[in-house]
Amino acid sequence: MTAPVRVMLVEDSLVVRQLLAHIVSRDPRLALVAAVTSGEEALREIHRVQPDVISMDIRLPGIDGLETTRRIMAERPTPIVVIADAVEDSSLKISMNALRAGALSVVEKPVGTGHRAYAAVADEICTQLRIMSEVPVIRRRAIGAERERPAPPDLPVRPEGLGALPSLVAIAASTGGPPAFARLLGALPADFPAPILLVQHMGAAFMDGFAAWLNGVVPPTVAIAEDGARPLPGHVYVAPGDRHLELGPGGLIALSDGAPVGSQRPSATTLFRSVARHVGPRALGILLTGMGEDGAAGLLDMRLSGALTIAEHESSAVVYGMPAAAVRLKAAGSVLPLDMIAPRLLRAVQPGVFR
C-alpha cells in the first residue's frame, strides 16, 4: 500500500487552519504532519517533519508566505501549493510572485462546510496537494546550457514557415507556467510585431489576477481575451477562466464554453488547432512546462500546417509533461531551454533573417 502524502499546513488564521486540517484529514491519501501559524515556525519545523508537500498561506505575520517560499526553496526545496484569496488584488500579486519564487500552484482558500462550493473547493485542494507532492523540486542546471535540439528529420511535414514571417504566436503552459511566461514575455519588446494568444491552466477565479500581474511584469500589454476582438501586435491575450480561447474566422478571437478537451478548459490543443486552421504557416506555436499532454496534438497540427513550433527543453521545465508529449509526437520543430525561446521568437519575426 502506498504511504499517504505528508502535508504541512502554514496558516495563521485559526478558522482556516482548522478547516484545512479537516479537509486533509478526510482524504486517506493525505496525512497531516504539521499545522503551523507562521513562516518562522514553518522554517523551523520543515526539517523535523519532512513534509512531502506544503500548503502555504500568503498573508502571514512576520515573514510572509512569499519570503517563506523563497527560503524553503533555497534551504529545503519542497513542493508548495499556495492557498490564496482569489478576490484580493494584493494577495493575488503576492501569490503570483510566490510562483516565481518556486511555488507550484495556487488554489482558492476553503469555504465553510455549509457553503455550496465546499466540496468542490476541498476536492481541488486535496487534488493539488497530492499531484504537486510528486513534482521533483530540485536545484536545476543553469537554463540556456543546452543547445537547440531539432526535431527528428523523418516527420512528414511541410517546410516550417514556408518563408513567411509569423503573424501570430500561440503559447500554452500548465504547472510552472506563470514564472515561465514572465521570463519569456519579459524578454520581448513592448512593440513585438505579432499578437500572442496564451493559455494557462489555472483556477478560473485567478485568471483576471494572473493577467493583471503578468501585465505588470512584462513589456507587451497583457489582458484577458474578449470574444470577437481582433488581436493586435504587441498585445498578449489570456484565455479567461474555464473558457476555450480560439482564433476564429476572419482572424478574430473566439471564446467558447465547449466541452473540455483532455479534461482541460481552456485547452492548449483547442487553441493550437484553431491557429493551424486559420493561420497555418504564418503562425508560431510554443508549448511550455506543465503536467499531462494538453497541447501536444494541437502543436502537431500546427507543425503539419507549416507553422514554426517550439517545445520547452527538459532542463528548464518545472514539469516536463506537456513538452515531452509534444516531443514524442514529433510536434516540436525545435526543443529549447526557456531562456533561448525568446531569442528564437525574435529571430523568427525579423524580415530577411534566416530562421
HUFENNOR-V768794 format. One record per residue. N is the residue number from 1. SS is DSSP state (a for helix, b for strand, c for the rest). PHI is phi as a letter, one per 20 degrees, with the letter a starting at -180 (NA if undefined). PSI is psi in radians with two decimals (NA if undefined). Layout:
BEGIN
n=N ss=SS phi=PHI psi=PSI
n=N ss=SS phi=PHI psi=PSI
END
This chain:
BEGIN
n=1 ss=c phi=NA psi=2.36
n=2 ss=c phi=f psi=2.35
n=3 ss=c phi=f psi=2.53
n=4 ss=c phi=f psi=2.70
n=5 ss=b phi=f psi=2.24
n=6 ss=b phi=e psi=2.09
n=7 ss=b phi=d psi=2.32
n=8 ss=b phi=d psi=2.23
n=9 ss=b phi=e psi=2.33
n=10 ss=b phi=c psi=1.84
n=11 ss=c phi=b psi=2.16
n=12 ss=c phi=e psi=-0.39
n=13 ss=c phi=f psi=2.15
n=14 ss=a phi=f psi=-0.75
n=15 ss=a phi=f psi=-0.85
n=16 ss=a phi=f psi=-0.68
n=17 ss=a phi=f psi=-0.76
n=18 ss=a phi=f psi=-0.65
n=19 ss=a phi=f psi=-0.74
n=20 ss=a phi=f psi=-0.70
n=21 ss=a phi=f psi=-0.68
n=22 ss=a phi=f psi=-0.76
n=23 ss=a phi=f psi=-0.82
n=24 ss=a phi=f psi=-0.72
n=25 ss=a phi=f psi=-0.40
n=26 ss=c phi=e psi=-0.17
n=27 ss=c phi=d psi=1.95
n=28 ss=c phi=f psi=-0.24
n=29 ss=c phi=e psi=-0.09
n=30 ss=b phi=d psi=2.61
n=31 ss=b phi=c psi=2.13
n=32 ss=b phi=f psi=2.04
n=33 ss=b phi=d psi=-0.27
n=34 ss=b phi=a psi=2.56
n=35 ss=b phi=c psi=1.84
n=36 ss=b phi=d psi=2.85
n=37 ss=c phi=d psi=-0.06
n=38 ss=c phi=b psi=2.86
n=39 ss=a phi=f psi=-0.67
n=40 ss=a phi=f psi=-0.77
n=41 ss=a phi=f psi=-0.66
n=42 ss=a phi=f psi=-0.75
n=43 ss=a phi=f psi=-0.52
n=44 ss=a phi=f psi=-0.73
n=45 ss=a phi=e psi=-0.42
n=46 ss=a phi=g psi=-0.64
n=47 ss=a phi=f psi=-0.49
n=48 ss=a phi=f psi=-0.80
n=49 ss=a phi=e psi=-0.32
n=50 ss=c phi=l psi=1.12
n=51 ss=c phi=f psi=2.73
n=52 ss=c phi=e psi=-0.45
n=53 ss=b phi=b psi=2.66
n=54 ss=b phi=c psi=2.31
n=55 ss=b phi=e psi=2.02
n=56 ss=b phi=d psi=2.09
n=57 ss=b phi=f psi=2.57
n=58 ss=c phi=e psi=-0.72
n=59 ss=c phi=e psi=1.67
n=60 ss=c phi=c psi=2.62
n=61 ss=c phi=f psi=2.59
n=62 ss=c phi=m psi=-2.14
n=63 ss=c phi=f psi=2.11
n=64 ss=c phi=f psi=3.08
n=65 ss=a phi=f psi=-0.54
n=66 ss=a phi=f psi=-0.87
n=67 ss=a phi=f psi=-0.63
n=68 ss=a phi=f psi=-0.73
n=69 ss=a phi=f psi=-0.80
n=70 ss=a phi=g psi=-0.79
n=71 ss=a phi=f psi=-0.68
n=72 ss=a phi=f psi=-0.77
n=73 ss=a phi=f psi=-0.42
n=74 ss=a phi=e psi=-0.62
n=75 ss=a phi=e psi=-0.77
n=76 ss=c phi=b psi=1.40
n=77 ss=c phi=g psi=2.16
n=78 ss=c phi=b psi=2.43
n=79 ss=b phi=g psi=2.31
n=80 ss=b phi=c psi=2.26
n=81 ss=b phi=d psi=2.09
n=82 ss=b phi=e psi=2.29
n=83 ss=b phi=d psi=2.01
n=84 ss=b phi=c psi=2.72
n=85 ss=c phi=e psi=1.99
n=86 ss=c phi=f psi=-0.24
n=87 ss=c phi=d psi=-0.07
n=88 ss=c phi=e psi=2.05
n=89 ss=a phi=g psi=-0.77
n=90 ss=a phi=f psi=-0.69
n=91 ss=a phi=f psi=-0.71
n=92 ss=a phi=f psi=-0.71
n=93 ss=a phi=f psi=-0.78
n=94 ss=a phi=f psi=-0.70
n=95 ss=a phi=f psi=-0.78
n=96 ss=a phi=f psi=-0.63
n=97 ss=a phi=f psi=-0.52
n=98 ss=a phi=f psi=-0.62
n=99 ss=a phi=f psi=-0.67
n=100 ss=a phi=f psi=-0.53
n=101 ss=a phi=e psi=-0.17
n=102 ss=c phi=p psi=-0.18
n=103 ss=c phi=f psi=2.66
n=104 ss=c phi=e psi=-0.61
n=105 ss=b phi=b psi=2.92
n=106 ss=b phi=c psi=2.31
n=107 ss=b phi=c psi=2.79
n=108 ss=b phi=f psi=2.58
n=109 ss=c phi=f psi=2.55
n=110 ss=c phi=f psi=2.62
n=111 ss=c phi=d psi=2.87
n=112 ss=c phi=g psi=2.72
n=113 ss=c phi=f psi=-0.38
n=114 ss=c phi=e psi=-0.11
n=115 ss=c phi=f psi=2.51
n=116 ss=c phi=f psi=-0.41
n=117 ss=c phi=e psi=0.05
n=118 ss=a phi=g psi=-0.89
n=119 ss=a phi=g psi=-0.75
n=120 ss=a phi=f psi=-0.75
n=121 ss=a phi=f psi=-0.77
n=122 ss=a phi=f psi=-0.74
n=123 ss=a phi=f psi=-0.70
n=124 ss=a phi=f psi=-0.71
n=125 ss=a phi=f psi=-0.85
n=126 ss=a phi=f psi=-0.71
n=127 ss=a phi=f psi=-0.80
n=128 ss=a phi=f psi=-0.72
n=129 ss=a phi=f psi=-0.75
n=130 ss=a phi=f psi=-0.85
n=131 ss=a phi=f psi=-0.82
n=132 ss=a phi=f psi=-0.41
n=133 ss=a phi=f psi=-0.38
n=134 ss=c phi=e psi=-0.11
n=135 ss=c phi=f psi=2.16
n=136 ss=c phi=f psi=1.83
n=137 ss=c phi=e psi=1.81
n=138 ss=c phi=c psi=2.85
n=139 ss=c phi=f psi=2.08
n=140 ss=c phi=e psi=2.83
n=141 ss=c phi=f psi=2.76
n=142 ss=c phi=g psi=2.25
n=143 ss=c phi=f psi=2.42
n=144 ss=c phi=o psi=-0.04
n=145 ss=c phi=f psi=-0.23
n=146 ss=c phi=e psi=2.61
n=147 ss=c phi=e psi=2.77
n=148 ss=c phi=g psi=2.34
n=149 ss=b phi=d psi=1.95
n=150 ss=b phi=f psi=2.75
n=151 ss=c phi=f psi=2.74
n=152 ss=c phi=g psi=2.49
n=153 ss=c phi=f psi=-0.09
n=154 ss=c phi=e psi=0.06
n=155 ss=c phi=f psi=2.22
n=156 ss=c phi=e psi=1.42
n=157 ss=c phi=c psi=2.82
n=158 ss=c phi=f psi=2.71
n=159 ss=c phi=g psi=2.29
n=160 ss=a phi=f psi=2.30
n=161 ss=a phi=m psi=-0.42
n=162 ss=a phi=l psi=0.51
n=163 ss=a phi=n psi=-0.10
n=164 ss=c phi=e psi=2.51
n=165 ss=c phi=f psi=2.42
n=166 ss=c phi=g psi=2.27
n=167 ss=c phi=d psi=-0.08
n=168 ss=b phi=b psi=2.51
n=169 ss=b phi=d psi=2.31
n=170 ss=b phi=d psi=2.32
n=171 ss=b phi=b psi=2.52
n=172 ss=b phi=b psi=2.69
n=173 ss=b phi=b psi=2.92
n=174 ss=c phi=c psi=-2.06
n=175 ss=c phi=g psi=2.24
n=176 ss=c phi=n psi=0.03
n=177 ss=a phi=f psi=-0.85
n=178 ss=a phi=g psi=-0.89
n=179 ss=a phi=f psi=-0.54
n=180 ss=a phi=f psi=-0.76
n=181 ss=a phi=f psi=-0.69
n=182 ss=a phi=f psi=-0.69
n=183 ss=a phi=f psi=-0.78
n=184 ss=a phi=f psi=-0.94
n=185 ss=a phi=f psi=-0.46
n=186 ss=a phi=f psi=-0.32
n=187 ss=c phi=e psi=0.04
n=188 ss=c phi=d psi=2.62
n=189 ss=c phi=f psi=2.80
n=190 ss=c phi=f psi=-0.50
n=191 ss=c phi=d psi=0.55
n=192 ss=c phi=g psi=2.29
n=193 ss=c phi=e psi=0.28
n=194 ss=c phi=b psi=2.59
n=195 ss=b phi=f psi=2.71
n=196 ss=b phi=c psi=2.20
n=197 ss=b phi=d psi=2.32
n=198 ss=b phi=c psi=2.31
n=199 ss=b phi=d psi=2.21
n=200 ss=b phi=c psi=2.18
n=201 ss=c phi=f psi=2.00
n=202 ss=c phi=a psi=2.70
n=203 ss=c phi=g psi=2.41
n=204 ss=a phi=g psi=-0.61
n=205 ss=a phi=f psi=-0.31
n=206 ss=a phi=e psi=-0.10
n=207 ss=a phi=f psi=-0.74
n=208 ss=a phi=g psi=-0.77
n=209 ss=a phi=f psi=-0.65
n=210 ss=a phi=f psi=-0.82
n=211 ss=a phi=f psi=-0.73
n=212 ss=a phi=f psi=-0.72
n=213 ss=a phi=f psi=-0.81
n=214 ss=a phi=f psi=-0.66
n=215 ss=a phi=f psi=-0.50
n=216 ss=a phi=e psi=-0.17
n=217 ss=a phi=d psi=-0.06
n=218 ss=c phi=c psi=2.67
n=219 ss=c phi=f psi=-0.77
n=220 ss=c phi=f psi=2.76
n=221 ss=b phi=e psi=2.24
n=222 ss=b phi=d psi=2.33
n=223 ss=b phi=b psi=2.80
n=224 ss=b phi=f psi=2.35
n=225 ss=c phi=f psi=2.53
n=226 ss=c phi=c psi=2.40
n=227 ss=c phi=f psi=2.30
n=228 ss=c phi=n psi=-0.07
n=229 ss=c phi=f psi=2.64
n=230 ss=b phi=e psi=2.13
n=231 ss=c phi=f psi=2.38
n=232 ss=c phi=d psi=2.59
n=233 ss=c phi=g psi=2.61
n=234 ss=c phi=m psi=0.12
n=235 ss=b phi=c psi=2.51
n=236 ss=b phi=d psi=2.22
n=237 ss=b phi=d psi=1.99
n=238 ss=b phi=e psi=2.32
n=239 ss=c phi=f psi=2.28
n=240 ss=c phi=f psi=2.90
n=241 ss=c phi=f psi=2.29
n=242 ss=c phi=m psi=0.52
n=243 ss=c phi=c psi=2.48
n=244 ss=b phi=f psi=2.48
n=245 ss=b phi=d psi=2.18
n=246 ss=b phi=c psi=2.82
n=247 ss=b phi=e psi=2.11
n=248 ss=c phi=e psi=-3.06
n=249 ss=a phi=g psi=2.50
n=250 ss=a phi=m psi=0.14
n=251 ss=a phi=m psi=0.32
n=252 ss=b phi=e psi=2.68
n=253 ss=b phi=f psi=2.39
n=254 ss=b phi=c psi=2.19
n=255 ss=b phi=d psi=2.54
n=256 ss=b phi=b psi=2.76
n=257 ss=c phi=d psi=0.48
n=258 ss=c phi=g psi=2.89
n=259 ss=c phi=g psi=2.54
n=260 ss=c phi=g psi=2.55
n=261 ss=b phi=d psi=2.09
n=262 ss=c phi=l psi=0.63
n=263 ss=c phi=m psi=0.21
n=264 ss=b phi=d psi=2.37
n=265 ss=c phi=b psi=1.90
n=266 ss=c phi=f psi=2.69
n=267 ss=c phi=d psi=2.32
n=268 ss=a phi=f psi=-0.69
n=269 ss=a phi=f psi=-0.71
n=270 ss=a phi=g psi=-0.79
n=271 ss=a phi=f psi=-0.91
n=272 ss=a phi=f psi=-0.71
n=273 ss=a phi=f psi=-0.65
n=274 ss=a phi=f psi=-0.64
n=275 ss=a phi=f psi=-0.72
n=276 ss=a phi=f psi=-0.68
n=277 ss=a phi=f psi=-0.71
n=278 ss=a phi=d psi=-0.33
n=279 ss=c phi=d psi=-0.56
n=280 ss=a phi=l psi=-2.18
n=281 ss=a phi=f psi=-0.14
n=282 ss=a phi=e psi=0.42
n=283 ss=b phi=c psi=2.90
n=284 ss=b phi=c psi=2.23
n=285 ss=b phi=d psi=2.43
n=286 ss=b phi=c psi=2.26
n=287 ss=b phi=d psi=2.08
n=288 ss=c phi=d psi=-2.98
n=289 ss=c phi=g psi=2.54
n=290 ss=b phi=r psi=2.68
n=291 ss=c phi=f psi=2.70
n=292 ss=c phi=n psi=-2.76
n=293 ss=c phi=c psi=0.15
n=294 ss=c phi=g psi=2.39
n=295 ss=c phi=n psi=-0.46
n=296 ss=a phi=f psi=-0.84
n=297 ss=a phi=f psi=-0.67
n=298 ss=a phi=f psi=-0.64
n=299 ss=a phi=f psi=-0.61
n=300 ss=a phi=f psi=-0.73
n=301 ss=a phi=g psi=-0.71
n=302 ss=a phi=f psi=-0.78
n=303 ss=a phi=f psi=-0.70
n=304 ss=a phi=f psi=-0.43
n=305 ss=c phi=e psi=-0.05
n=306 ss=c phi=o psi=0.06
n=307 ss=c phi=f psi=2.70
n=308 ss=b phi=f psi=2.39
n=309 ss=b phi=c psi=2.45
n=310 ss=b phi=c psi=2.39
n=311 ss=b phi=d psi=2.55
n=312 ss=b phi=f psi=2.46
n=313 ss=c phi=f psi=2.62
n=314 ss=c phi=g psi=-0.52
n=315 ss=c phi=f psi=-0.39
n=316 ss=c phi=d psi=-0.24
n=317 ss=c phi=f psi=2.31
n=318 ss=c phi=f psi=-0.78
n=319 ss=c phi=c psi=2.04
n=320 ss=b phi=e psi=1.13
n=321 ss=c phi=d psi=-1.14
n=322 ss=a phi=f psi=-0.82
n=323 ss=a phi=f psi=-0.66
n=324 ss=a phi=f psi=-0.68
n=325 ss=a phi=f psi=-0.68
n=326 ss=a phi=f psi=-0.69
n=327 ss=a phi=f psi=-0.75
n=328 ss=a phi=f psi=-0.63
n=329 ss=c phi=e psi=-0.08
n=330 ss=c phi=l psi=0.66
n=331 ss=c phi=e psi=-0.29
n=332 ss=c phi=e psi=2.10
n=333 ss=c phi=f psi=-0.51
n=334 ss=b phi=c psi=2.61
n=335 ss=b phi=c psi=1.97
n=336 ss=b phi=c psi=2.52
n=337 ss=c phi=f psi=2.68
n=338 ss=a phi=g psi=-0.81
n=339 ss=a phi=f psi=-0.12
n=340 ss=a phi=e psi=-0.10
n=341 ss=a phi=f psi=-0.76
n=342 ss=a phi=f psi=-0.82
n=343 ss=a phi=g psi=-0.66
n=344 ss=a phi=f psi=-0.71
n=345 ss=a phi=f psi=-0.76
n=346 ss=a phi=f psi=-0.65
n=347 ss=a phi=f psi=-0.65
n=348 ss=a phi=f psi=-0.51
n=349 ss=c phi=e psi=0.08
n=350 ss=c phi=e psi=2.15
n=351 ss=c phi=f psi=2.44
n=352 ss=c phi=m psi=0.06
n=353 ss=c phi=d psi=2.28
n=354 ss=c phi=f psi=2.25
n=355 ss=c phi=d psi=NA
END
